[in-house]
Amino acid sequence: MPRALARVRRWGRSLVIVVPDELAKKLRLKPGDEVVLDVGPVETERTFGSMSDWRVDPQRLKDELREAW
C-alpha cells in the first residue's frame, strides 16, 4: 500500500487531510472517493532528526532566495 506524509489542516470548523497529487494520481482518486486511513502522528525526531539547534538568519535567507529569482 502506498504511503505519504500529509498535513492536517483546518477548513472552517473541520480538519482535512490533503492527499499529495502524486499519490492521488497513482491511486486514481477523484472527489467523492472513500479511502481508509491508517492515522497516527509523525515522530519527527525519529523520522527527520532534530532541528532544534538549526538557526537561520532571516535576512540572509531572503537575500539568497532573491538571488535565485
DOZA-129183 format. One record per atom (N, C-alpha, C): x, y, z. Coordinates in steps of 0.02 Angstrom, whole numbers, plus 32768, in hexadecimal, padded with zeros to 4 digits. Each point is the difference from the previous one (the first is absolute). Layout:
BEGIN
XYZ
...
REM end
This chain:
BEGIN
802B7FC58000
7FD5803B8000
802D803E8000
7FF5802F7FD4
8027803D7FFE
7FF980288041
803580238013
7FFE802A803B
801580467FED
7FE680318024
801280457FF4
7FFA80278041
802980338005
7FFB802D8039
7FCF80387FED
7FCF800C802B
7FCE80337FF3
7FF9802C803E
7FEA803D7FF6
7FF6802E8038
7FB6800A800C
7FEC7FFF803F
7FBB800D8013
7FF7804C8001
7FCB80177FDF
7FF380497FFC
7FBA800F8017
7FF5803D8014
7FBD80158014
7FDC801B7FC2
7FC17FEC7FF9
7FD680197FCA
7FBD80108020
7FF68040800F
7FC480148025
80047FE38045
7FCE7FDA8013
7FFF7FE08042
80167FB87FFD
80187FEA7FC7
80167FBA7FF7
804B7FFD7FF7
801A7FC48003
80467FF27FF0
80017FD77FC0
8031800F7FD5
80057FDB7FC1
80477FE67FF8
80077FCC7FD9
80427FE57FEE
800580047FB5
803480217FE8
800A80087FB9
802A7FC67FE6
7FE67FDE7FCE
80257FC87FE1
802F801D7FCB
80417FF08005
802F801A7FCE
7FEB7FEA7FBA
800A802D7FCF
7FEA7FF57FBB
801C7FBE7FE3
80407FF2800D
801E7FC37FE4
7FDB7FC18019
7FEF80008040
7FDC7FC7801D
7FB97FFC7FE4
7FDF80397FFA
7FBC80007FE5
7FFF7FE47FB9
803180137FD8
80047FE67FBB
800F7FB68000
802F7FEB802B
80137FB98002
7FC47FD48014
7FD78019802E
7FC67FDA8017
7FC180107FD9
8006802D7FCF
7FC780147FD6
7FC6801A802B
8010802A8031
7FCD801C802B
7FDE803A7FDF
7FC08009800F
7FDA80397FE7
7FD280188038
7FE7803D7FFB
7FD4801A8034
7FC57FD1800D
7FF27FF4803F
7FC97FD48013
80157FB9800F
803D7FEC7FEB
80187FBC800F
80097FF8804C
7FF47FC48018
800C7FF18046
80437FDD8006
802680118035
80417FE2800B
80047FEA8049
802D7FD2800D
800E7FEA8044
8043801C8014
8003801F803B
803E801F8018
801B7FD9803C
80417FF68001
80227FE6803B
801F803D8020
7FDE801D8031
801180428019
802A7FFB8040
8032802C8003
80298006803B
802E803C7FF8
8015801E8037
802D80397FFA
80447FEA7FE9
8023802E7FDF
80437FF27FE8
8031800D8039
802D7FD1800A
8035800A8031
803980237FDD
7FFE80437FFF
803180267FD9
80477FF58018
80097FF68040
80437FF5801A
80207FC37FE0
7FDA7FCA7FFB
801A7FC37FE3
800280037FB4
7FCE80207FE1
7FFB80027FB8
8031802F7FDF
8005803D801B
802780337FDF
803D80168029
80077FE8803D
80378018802A
7FEC80408022
802A8016802C
7FF1803D8026
801A803D7FDC
7FD780337FFC
8014803F7FE2
7FFD80378035
7FFE7FEE8040
7FF980328034
803B802F8003
803B7FE97FEA
803B802A8002
800D80237FBD
7FD27FF97FD0
8009801D7FBE
7FE980498002
802C802D7FEB
7FF080478001
800A801E7FBB
7FD4802D7FED
800580217FBF
7FFC804B800B
802C80247FDE
7FFC80498001
7FCB80147FCD
7FC6801A8015
7FCA800F7FD2
8014802E7FC6
80278032800E
8014802F7FCB
802C7FDD7FCD
802F7FD78017
802C7FDC7FD2
7FD77FCF7FD4
7FCF7FDF801F
7FD57FD27FDB
7FD980267FCA
7FE3803A8011
7FDB80277FCE
802E80177FC7
803D80158012
802F80167FCD
80127FC77FD0
800C7FC4801C
80107FC67FD6
7FC67FED7FD3
7FC38003801B
7FC67FEF7FD8
7FF580327FC7
800C8040800F
7FF880337FCC
80337FF77FC8
803C7FEA8010
80347FF57FCD
7FEB7FCA7FCF
7FDB7FCF8018
7FEA7FC97FD6
7FCB80157FCE
7FDD8036800D
7FCB80177FD3
801F80287FCA
REM end
